């Protein structure tokens, strides 16, 4: 780590806390070359400036191309938003 400032680099755990994701996801971003990191011995260190590359990324999985997203089912409600209550018919 010669020639670098200690406060310029952070660990994968610190990067995960800063980004609000898991450490495993940080390692995945490094493997997929979406986040720059340097490996010292067996430890990845990330420059604080390089976090900006993934900070503003959209959360979650991207939608499938060419297909509109599936609508989420609503919990047994009518079209006007009222909940529909039904009685079970059966033996008395």
Residue, then its C-alpha position, 0 to 999 in steps of 0.5 A: x500500500x505504498x504511495x497511497x493514503x489510508x483514508x482514500x481506500x475502504x474495505x468491502x464491508x465499509x463499502x457495503x455499509x456505505x452503499x446499503x448492500x451486502x458484502x457479497x454483493x460488493x464482491x459480485x460487483x468487483x468480479x463483474x468489473x462494475x466496481x473497481x478495486x485493488x487486491x492487497x494479499x487476499x483483501x480487496x480495497x476500494x477507493x472512495x472515489x470509485x464508489x460513485x460508479x455504483x452509488x446511483x445505480x437502480x435497485x433490484x433486477x432490471x425488467x425483462x426487455x420487450x415484456x411489460x411488468x406483470x401487475x401485482x395481484x390485489x388482495x381480494x378487492x373490488x375495482x373501487x378498492x373496497x374489500x370483498x367479504x364472502x361467507x363460506x357455504x357449508x354444513x351447519 
